[in-house]
Amino acid sequence: MDIHCRHCGEPWDHDELHDVEGASYKDAVQLFVVHGCGAFGFEPPLLTCRRSPIYPPEMMELIRTAQDMSPYPDEWSSPDEIEMMLEIAEEMF
């Protein structure tokens, strides 16, 4: 399952959180929520991702909202899934 950086939208495999050097899984989740891609050390350690977003602003907001609503990465739907759910909800009401 992919999780997405809240700063650039880049997808990452959820299992990468187990491999964050020097951090437990729980700590890695928190680092990812705050720093996005920076949590994985591809940028200098603990620096927040500053890459350009790969999704439009609306989709980036959906990524951030999903991460803010749940501390569990397996509950963070992809932006496409969230958008689809919102469209279905709009049709229902």
N, C-alpha and C positions, 0 to 999 in steps of 0.2 A: 504494500500500500504506500502511496506517495503522500508526503506532507510537503507543504509549500512554504518557502521563506516569506515572511510577512513584509519584507522590505523590497524584494525583487520578484517574488513569485516563482522562483526556480523550484522545480520539484526535486525532492530527495526521498530516497527509500526510508521508510519508517525505521527499519532495522539499523540505520546509520547511528541512531541515538544511543545504541548499545556500545558504539565504538568511539565515543568522544573521550579523548585522552584526559585522564585525571578527573573524570566526573562519573558519578553513578548515573543510572538511567534517569532517575527522577531529576537530578541536577541538570543532566543534558537536556531534558525537556524544557526546563526553565531557561537555560542558556539559549536554546533555539527560539523560544518565544520572544526573548528580548533581543538577541543579536542576529537571528536568522542564520544565514549561511556562515557568518563569522564564528558560530559555535563549532563548526567542523574543522577549523584551523586552516582552511584554504586561504584565508586572509589572516593577518597577524592575530594571534589568540585574543579572544574576547573583544574584538572590534566589531561593531555593528556593520552588517552588510550595507554597502553603498552602491551596489550595482543598479543599473537602470531597470525599472519594472518591465517584465515581459508581458504583463496583462494590462488591460485598461484600468483606470482608477476604480471603477465599480467592482471589478473582480478582485482587486487588491483589498478593497474594504471587506469583501466577503471572506477572504483568507484571514484577515486580522480578527474579524468578528468571531469566526469559528474557533480560533485559538484563544480568544478572550472568554468565550462561553464555556470551554471545557479544558480541564488540565490533562485530559487523556488524548494523546495524539491519534489513537485509533478512532476517535470521534470527530476528528477534523476532516470533514468532507472536502473533496476537491472543489475548486471554484465552479467547475462545470456542473457538478452534482448539486451544489447549493443553488446555483442559478436555476437549474431544472426544477428543484423543489419549490422555489419561490414562484416560478411560472405556474406550476400545478396548483399551488395554494391560491394564486390570483384567480385561476379559472374556477376554483371551487367556491369562491366567495364573490 
